[in-house]
Amino acid sequence: MERADQKHILVLITNPFAVLNSIHSGLMGQLEKNYRISIISDLLTKADIDRFNEHFQLNMRLLDTRVPTISRFGKWLRAVQTLLHGYHFGIETIRIKIAERSPIFHRLFLLSGKSRLPALLTGLGMTFVRNWLIRRTTLPDTYAPLATCNFLAVVSTSPFDLRENTIANSLTIPRISIIISWDNLTSKGVMNTKSDLVLVWNKPMALEYQRLYASFGDHAAVRITGIPRFDIYFRERPLQNSNLAGTIWENPVKRVILFSTGAVKHHSCQNYIISDLLEYAESRPDTVILVRCHPGDDPERYAHFGLIKKLHFFHPFGENPGHVPPADFLEMLHLQLVTCDVCVQVASTMFLDAAACRKPCISIAYDAHSSVHYAGSVRRFYDYSHQLPLYKILDGHIVHNRGELFRKLDEILVDPNVQADPGNAVKPFIHHCAPDSTRLAAQYIREWLG
């Protein structure tokens, strides 16, 4: 229940994944114990807020303040800044993305790395662009009406988004940045705001932030919270007969393979993996496949599979792909992970999700055709900067062809003596295996604000 004497916090939400990390995770519920919460969003509507308030027993209020648009020049400058940042710090993710787009530019990128002068110039250029963007996105007159709300702080849930930077930079109140995924620091460029408090998942991310932002003279307090949306995995076990389960669990099957598709913009066609899994399951009557589609997936991509009884598709955003996740998004994901026998994925956070649920996971590192060049191959994803610390852990779970996939599935599904659970190994990346992340995040915010 909201109290009149509660202090007021502004939360910016412009990204579907941030909705999961801040609302579905329970973080807003933890914050509402001490603060009133107002939301600025171009993603959520009043109906969405009302639905979430009812489902999660919250009291959030959606403001009608407009989220700014970014000019074409601003977007271009942001892209240049990301390149400078990647070059200056030798970020593998940026190097690989350059190779995808232009082999010639990639070669120049590598050759210039042998000289100290380009490193010096890119460092100066990176700092100049950041300072310029911060000045250009500081619009105190535009957001002056918010001063009447007497906000104690502004929380940016997507701090690499220039739109959220604009609002945060325009307010003369403390700024809290929540890094919502393990790859953001090395794949999303630079945060163009001077954060006062930064919340990260784990120690590697904390060290990464300090390394990447020390040159800017930022002195943000960095706190390690764990992964807020993972709290559900440690808080409760979903009922097997829950009506969330859907028709797949009504079948008397003994083995369930959960395949989680990746982002379409990174991996445009994953039908060959589904076909391989179907071939594996064809001679095994006790095995079915559940394909959990990426939120941005188009259902029509899988229409040609028809009504294959062993194959079931699930679209987590329902009929609204890529927009607002339904209130039971995490509940359904938890249920599917707990019920499956093995998870199959392509270089995504699902490896960590499966590990948190103590389920074996197989990582696909082969393409539909062996002739695919590295720059366009799924193999490159495992060389991204955030994946590299996991290499030794992932090594025993990565498959490089269909034969390896089948053998790994046999190991996990047929031989009960195989210990394929990676839970303990990934603990440094999850940070803790208890429902403490949202509580810690709220505690750090509360302690920091005083």
C-alpha positions as CSV (number, residue, x, y, z in Angstrom):
1,M,0.0,0.0,0.0
2,E,1.4,3.4,-1.0
3,R,2.0,5.9,1.8
4,A,1.9,9.7,1.4
5,D,5.3,10.0,3.1
6,Q,7.1,7.6,0.8
7,K,9.9,9.0,-1.3
8,H,9.5,8.9,-5.0
9,I,11.6,7.1,-7.7
10,L,11.4,7.4,-11.4
11,V,12.1,4.3,-13.5
12,L,12.7,4.3,-17.3
13,I,11.6,1.3,-19.2
14,T,12.1,1.1,-23.0
15,N,13.1,-2.5,-23.6
16,P,11.2,-5.8,-23.3
17,F,14.1,-7.5,-21.6
18,A,14.2,-4.7,-19.1
19,V,10.5,-5.3,-18.3
20,L,11.5,-8.9,-17.2
21,N,14.5,-7.7,-15.3
22,S,12.7,-5.0,-13.4
23,I,9.0,-5.9,-13.1
24,H,8.6,-9.6,-13.6
25,S,11.7,-10.3,-11.5
26,G,10.1,-8.7,-8.4
27,L,12.5,-5.8,-8.2
28,M,9.7,-3.2,-8.4
29,G,7.9,-5.0,-5.6
30,Q,11.0,-4.8,-3.5
31,L,11.4,-1.1,-4.2
32,E,7.8,-0.4,-3.4
33,K,8.4,-1.4,0.2
34,N,10.2,1.9,0.6
35,Y,9.4,4.1,-2.5
36,R,6.6,5.2,-4.7
37,I,7.4,4.2,-8.3
38,S,6.6,6.2,-11.5
39,I,7.4,4.8,-14.9
40,I,8.3,6.6,-18.1
41,S,8.0,4.3,-21.1
42,D,7.3,4.2,-24.9
43,L,6.9,0.5,-24.6
44,L,4.3,0.0,-21.9
45,T,0.8,1.4,-22.0
46,K,-1.5,2.2,-19.1
47,A,-3.3,-1.1,-19.7
48,D,0.1,-3.0,-19.4
49,I,0.8,-1.2,-16.1
50,D,-2.6,-2.0,-14.8
51,R,-2.2,-5.6,-15.7
52,F,1.2,-5.9,-14.1
53,N,0.0,-4.0,-11.0
54,E,-2.8,-6.6,-10.6
55,H,-0.6,-9.7,-11.3
56,F,2.4,-8.7,-9.2
57,Q,0.4,-6.7,-6.6
58,L,2.2,-3.4,-7.4
59,N,1.2,0.2,-7.4
60,M,3.3,1.6,-10.3
61,R,2.1,4.7,-12.1
62,L,2.7,5.5,-15.8
63,L,3.6,9.1,-16.5
64,D,2.5,10.7,-19.8
65,T,6.0,12.2,-20.3
66,R,7.3,11.6,-23.8
67,V,10.3,9.4,-24.4
68,P,12.6,11.4,-26.8
69,T,13.5,10.3,-30.3
70,I,17.1,10.2,-31.5
71,S,18.1,11.9,-34.7
72,R,19.8,10.0,-37.6
73,F,23.0,11.9,-36.9
74,G,22.8,10.9,-33.2
75,K,22.4,7.3,-34.1
76,W,25.3,7.5,-36.6
77,L,27.5,9.2,-34.0
78,R,26.5,6.5,-31.4
79,A,27.6,3.8,-33.9
80,V,31.0,5.5,-34.5
81,Q,31.4,5.7,-30.7
82,T,30.8,2.0,-30.4
83,L,33.5,1.3,-33.0
84,L,36.0,3.6,-31.3
85,H,35.2,1.9,-27.9
86,G,35.6,-1.6,-29.4
87,Y,38.9,-0.7,-31.0
88,H,40.4,1.2,-28.1
89,F,39.7,-1.7,-25.6
90,G,40.2,-4.6,-28.0
91,I,36.7,-5.9,-27.5
92,E,36.3,-9.1,-29.4
93,T,32.6,-8.7,-29.9
94,I,33.0,-5.5,-31.8
95,R,35.9,-6.9,-33.9
96,I,33.7,-9.9,-34.9
97,K,30.7,-7.7,-35.8
98,I,33.0,-5.6,-38.0
99,A,34.1,-8.8,-39.8
100,E,30.5,-9.6,-40.4
101,R,29.9,-6.4,-42.2
102,S,33.1,-5.6,-44.1
103,P,36.2,-7.9,-44.5
104,I,38.2,-4.9,-45.8
105,F,37.4,-2.7,-42.8
106,H,38.1,-5.7,-40.5
107,R,41.6,-6.1,-42.0
108,L,42.3,-2.4,-41.5
109,F,41.0,-2.7,-37.9
110,L,43.5,-5.5,-37.3
111,L,46.4,-3.8,-39.0
112,S,46.0,-0.5,-37.2
113,G,46.0,-2.3,-33.9
114,K,49.7,-2.8,-34.2
115,S,50.3,0.9,-33.8
116,R,50.1,3.0,-30.5
117,L,48.9,6.1,-32.3
118,P,45.5,4.8,-33.4
119,A,44.9,3.6,-29.8
120,L,45.7,7.1,-28.5
121,L,43.5,8.8,-31.1
122,T,40.5,6.5,-30.6
123,G,40.7,7.0,-26.8
124,L,40.6,10.8,-27.3
125,G,37.8,10.5,-29.9
126,M,35.8,8.1,-27.8
127,T,35.9,10.6,-24.8
128,F,35.1,13.6,-27.0
129,V,32.1,11.9,-28.6
130,R,30.8,10.8,-25.2
131,N,31.1,14.3,-23.7
132,W,29.4,15.8,-26.8
133,L,26.5,13.3,-26.6
134,I,26.0,14.0,-22.9
135,R,25.8,17.7,-23.6
136,R,23.5,17.3,-26.5
137,T,21.2,15.0,-24.5
138,T,21.0,17.3,-21.5
139,L,17.6,19.1,-22.0
140,P,16.6,20.5,-18.6
141,D,13.8,22.7,-20.1
142,T,12.2,19.8,-21.8
143,Y,11.9,17.8,-18.6
144,A,11.4,20.7,-16.2
145,P,7.8,19.6,-15.4
146,L,9.2,16.4,-13.7
147,A,10.7,18.6,-11.0
148,T,7.3,18.9,-9.4
149,C,7.4,15.2,-8.6
150,N,10.4,15.6,-6.3
151,F,12.0,12.3,-7.5
152,L,14.7,11.0,-5.2
153,A,16.5,9.3,-8.1
154,V,16.1,8.1,-11.7
155,V,16.6,4.4,-12.5
156,S,17.6,3.6,-16.1
157,T,16.9,0.0,-16.9
158,S,18.5,0.3,-20.4
159,P,21.4,2.7,-19.8
160,F,22.9,2.1,-23.2
161,D,19.8,3.6,-24.9
162,L,20.3,7.3,-25.8
163,R,16.7,8.0,-25.2
164,E,17.0,6.9,-21.5
165,N,20.3,8.8,-21.3
166,T,18.5,12.0,-22.5
167,I,15.9,11.8,-19.6
168,A,18.5,10.9,-17.0
169,N,21.0,13.6,-18.1
170,S,18.2,16.2,-18.1
171,L,17.3,15.7,-14.4
172,T,19.5,17.0,-11.6
173,I,19.0,13.9,-9.4
174,P,21.0,10.8,-8.7
175,R,21.2,8.3,-11.6
176,I,21.1,4.6,-11.1
177,S,22.0,2.3,-14.1
178,I,21.0,-1.4,-14.2
179,I,23.0,-3.5,-16.6
180,I,20.3,-6.0,-17.7
181,S,22.5,-8.6,-19.5
182,W,26.0,-10.0,-19.3
183,D,26.9,-8.9,-22.8
184,N,25.8,-5.3,-22.6
185,L,29.1,-3.8,-21.5
186,T,31.0,-5.2,-24.4
187,S,28.3,-5.3,-27.2
188,K,26.2,-2.1,-26.6
189,G,28.9,0.5,-26.8
190,V,29.1,3.3,-24.2
191,M,26.6,4.5,-21.6
192,N,26.3,8.2,-22.4
193,T,25.3,9.3,-18.9
194,K,27.3,9.9,-15.7
195,S,25.9,7.1,-13.5
196,D,26.1,7.4,-9.7
197,L,25.2,3.8,-8.9
198,V,25.7,0.8,-11.3
199,L,24.1,-2.6,-10.6
200,V,25.7,-5.6,-12.4
201,W,25.2,-9.4,-12.3
202,N,28.5,-10.7,-11.2
203,K,32.2,-9.9,-10.4
204,P,33.5,-10.3,-14.0
205,M,31.0,-7.6,-15.0
206,A,32.0,-5.3,-12.1
207,L,35.7,-5.6,-13.1
208,E,34.7,-5.0,-16.8
209,Y,32.8,-1.9,-15.9
210,Q,35.7,-0.5,-13.9
211,R,38.2,-1.2,-16.8
212,L,36.0,0.3,-19.5
213,Y,34.9,3.4,-17.7
214,A,38.0,4.4,-15.7
215,S,39.2,6.4,-18.7
216,F,36.1,8.6,-18.6
217,G,36.8,9.6,-15.0
218,D,33.5,8.0,-13.9
219,H,33.3,7.3,-10.2
220,A,30.1,5.3,-9.9
221,A,29.5,3.0,-7.0
222,V,29.3,-0.6,-8.5
223,R,27.3,-3.2,-6.7
224,I,26.9,-6.9,-7.6
225,T,23.4,-8.2,-7.3
226,G,23.2,-11.5,-9.2
227,I,20.5,-11.9,-11.9
228,P,17.1,-10.5,-10.8
229,R,15.0,-12.5,-13.1
230,F,16.7,-15.7,-11.9
231,D,15.1,-15.4,-8.4
232,I,12.1,-17.3,-9.6
233,Y,14.3,-20.4,-10.2
234,F,15.4,-20.5,-6.5
235,R,12.2,-19.2,-4.9
236,E,9.7,-21.9,-5.8
237,R,9.2,-25.0,-7.9
238,P,6.3,-24.8,-10.4
239,L,3.5,-27.3,-10.2
240,Q,3.8,-30.1,-12.8
241,N,0.1,-30.0,-13.4
242,S,-0.1,-26.2,-13.7
243,N,-2.4,-25.0,-16.5
244,L,0.6,-23.0,-17.7
245,A,2.0,-26.2,-19.1
246,G,-0.1,-26.5,-22.2
247,T,-0.9,-29.6,-24.1
248,I,2.6,-30.9,-24.5
249,W,2.8,-32.1,-20.9
250,E,-0.5,-34.0,-21.2
251,N,1.3,-36.6,-23.4
252,P,2.7,-39.6,-21.5
253,V,6.3,-38.8,-22.7
254,K,9.4,-39.6,-20.7
255,R,11.9,-37.3,-22.5
256,V,11.5,-33.7,-23.4
257,I,14.1,-31.7,-25.4
258,L,13.7,-27.9,-25.1
259,F,15.1,-26.0,-27.9
260,S,15.3,-22.2,-27.4
261,T,15.8,-20.3,-30.6
262,G,18.1,-17.3,-30.8
263,A,17.5,-13.7,-32.0
264,V,16.6,-13.7,-35.7
265,K,18.8,-10.8,-36.5
266,H,21.9,-12.8,-35.4
267,H,20.9,-16.2,-36.6
268,S,18.4,-15.8,-39.4
269,C,17.4,-19.5,-39.9
270,Q,17.5,-22.2,-37.3
271,N,15.1,-24.7,-38.9
272,Y,18.0,-27.0,-39.6
273,I,18.5,-27.5,-35.8
274,I,14.8,-28.4,-35.5
275,S,15.1,-30.8,-38.4
276,D,18.1,-32.5,-36.7
277,L,16.3,-32.8,-33.4
278,L,13.3,-34.3,-35.2
279,E,15.6,-36.9,-36.9
280,Y,17.0,-37.7,-33.5
281,A,13.5,-38.1,-31.9
282,E,12.1,-40.1,-34.9
283,S,13.4,-43.4,-33.7
284,R,12.8,-42.7,-30.0
285,P,9.0,-42.9,-29.2
286,D,9.5,-41.5,-25.7
287,T,11.0,-38.2,-26.9
288,V,9.3,-35.0,-27.9
289,I,10.7,-31.6,-28.8
290,L,9.4,-28.2,-27.5
291,V,10.6,-25.2,-29.5
292,R,10.6,-22.1,-27.4
293,C,10.7,-19.2,-29.9
294,H,12.7,-16.1,-29.4
295,P,10.3,-13.1,-28.7
296,G,11.1,-11.6,-32.1
297,D,10.4,-14.8,-34.0
298,D,7.6,-14.9,-36.7
299,P,5.4,-18.0,-36.3
300,E,5.2,-18.3,-40.1
301,R,8.9,-19.2,-40.2
302,Y,7.9,-22.6,-38.8
303,A,4.7,-23.2,-40.7
304,H,6.2,-25.8,-43.0
305,F,6.7,-28.2,-40.0
306,G,2.9,-28.6,-40.0
307,L,1.3,-30.8,-37.4
308,I,4.2,-33.1,-36.4
309,K,3.2,-34.8,-33.2
310,K,6.6,-34.9,-31.8
311,L,7.1,-31.2,-32.3
312,H,5.5,-28.4,-30.3
313,F,6.0,-24.6,-30.7
314,F,5.7,-22.1,-28.0
315,H,5.7,-18.3,-28.5
316,P,6.4,-16.6,-25.2
317,F,5.0,-13.2,-26.3
318,G,1.8,-14.8,-27.7
319,E,0.3,-12.8,-30.5
320,N,2.4,-9.7,-29.7
321,P,5.9,-10.8,-30.7
322,G,8.8,-8.6,-29.7
323,H,6.8,-6.2,-27.5
324,V,5.6,-6.5,-24.0
325,P,6.2,-9.9,-22.2
326,P,3.0,-11.4,-20.6
327,A,2.8,-11.4,-16.9
328,D,3.5,-15.2,-16.7
329,F,6.6,-15.1,-18.9
330,L,9.1,-16.2,-16.3
331,E,6.7,-18.7,-14.7
332,M,6.3,-20.4,-18.0
333,L,10.0,-20.4,-18.7
334,H,10.7,-21.9,-15.3
335,L,8.1,-24.6,-15.8
336,Q,9.5,-25.5,-19.2
337,L,13.1,-25.7,-17.9
338,V,12.1,-27.8,-14.9
339,T,10.1,-30.2,-16.9
340,C,12.5,-30.7,-19.8
341,D,15.4,-33.3,-19.7
342,V,17.8,-31.2,-21.7
343,C,18.0,-27.7,-23.2
344,V,19.4,-27.0,-26.6
345,Q,20.5,-23.4,-27.4
346,V,22.8,-21.2,-29.5
347,A,25.1,-19.0,-27.5
348,S,22.4,-17.3,-25.4
349,T,21.7,-16.7,-21.7
350,M,19.6,-19.9,-21.8
351,F,22.8,-21.8,-20.9
352,L,22.7,-19.9,-17.6
353,D,19.0,-20.3,-17.2
354,A,19.3,-24.1,-17.6
355,A,22.3,-24.2,-15.3
356,A,20.3,-22.3,-12.6
357,C,17.5,-24.9,-12.9
358,R,20.2,-27.6,-12.8
359,K,19.4,-28.9,-16.2
360,P,22.0,-30.0,-18.8
361,C,22.4,-27.8,-21.8
362,I,23.8,-28.4,-25.3
363,S,25.2,-25.4,-27.2
364,I,25.0,-25.6,-31.0
365,A,28.1,-24.4,-32.9
366,Y,27.5,-25.7,-36.4
367,D,25.6,-24.3,-39.4
368,A,23.1,-25.7,-41.9
369,H,26.0,-26.1,-44.3
370,S,29.6,-26.7,-43.5
371,S,30.8,-24.2,-46.2
372,V,29.5,-21.2,-44.2
373,H,32.4,-18.7,-43.6
374,Y,33.3,-17.9,-40.0
375,A,32.0,-14.3,-40.3
376,G,28.5,-15.6,-40.9
377,S,28.7,-18.8,-38.8
378,V,27.2,-19.5,-35.4
379,R,30.7,-20.4,-34.3
380,R,31.6,-16.7,-34.0
381,F,29.0,-16.2,-31.2
382,Y,31.1,-18.3,-28.9
383,D,34.1,-15.9,-29.4
384,Y,32.1,-12.9,-28.2
385,S,33.8,-11.2,-25.2
386,H,31.1,-12.2,-22.7
387,Q,31.3,-15.8,-23.8
388,L,35.0,-16.2,-23.5
389,P,35.2,-16.6,-19.7
390,L,32.8,-19.5,-20.1
391,Y,34.9,-21.3,-22.6
392,K,36.2,-24.0,-20.3
393,I,32.7,-24.6,-18.9
394,L,31.1,-24.6,-22.3
395,D,33.7,-26.8,-24.0
396,G,32.1,-30.0,-22.9
397,H,28.6,-28.8,-23.9
398,I,29.3,-27.5,-27.4
399,V,28.6,-29.6,-30.4
400,H,30.1,-28.9,-33.8
401,N,28.0,-31.1,-36.0
402,R,24.9,-33.2,-36.1
403,G,26.7,-36.4,-35.1
404,E,28.1,-34.7,-31.9
405,L,24.6,-33.4,-31.1
406,F,23.1,-36.9,-31.3
407,R,25.9,-38.4,-29.2
408,K,25.5,-35.7,-26.6
409,L,21.8,-36.2,-26.5
410,D,22.4,-39.9,-26.0
411,E,24.8,-39.2,-23.1
412,I,22.2,-37.1,-21.3
413,L,19.0,-38.9,-22.2
414,V,20.1,-42.5,-22.2
415,D,22.9,-42.8,-19.7
416,P,21.6,-41.8,-16.2
417,N,25.1,-41.9,-14.8
418,V,26.3,-39.0,-16.8
419,Q,26.7,-35.9,-14.7
420,A,25.9,-33.1,-17.2
421,D,24.7,-30.5,-14.7
422,P,26.8,-27.3,-15.1
423,G,25.1,-25.5,-12.1
424,N,28.2,-25.3,-9.8
425,A,30.5,-24.4,-12.7
426,V,28.5,-21.3,-13.7
427,K,27.9,-20.1,-10.2
428,P,30.4,-17.2,-10.6
429,F,28.3,-15.9,-13.4
430,I,25.0,-16.3,-11.7
431,H,26.6,-15.0,-8.5
432,H,24.4,-16.9,-6.0
433,C,22.0,-19.8,-6.1
434,A,19.3,-18.3,-3.9
435,P,16.4,-15.9,-4.4
436,D,18.4,-12.9,-3.3
437,S,19.0,-10.8,-6.4
438,T,16.0,-8.5,-6.2
439,R,16.3,-8.1,-2.5
440,L,20.0,-7.1,-2.8
441,A,19.4,-4.7,-5.7
442,A,16.7,-2.9,-3.7
443,Q,18.9,-3.0,-0.6
444,Y,21.9,-1.4,-2.5
445,I,19.6,1.3,-3.9
446,R,18.1,2.0,-0.5
447,E,21.5,2.1,1.3
448,W,23.1,4.3,-1.5
449,L,20.2,6.8,-1.4
450,G,20.4,6.9,2.4
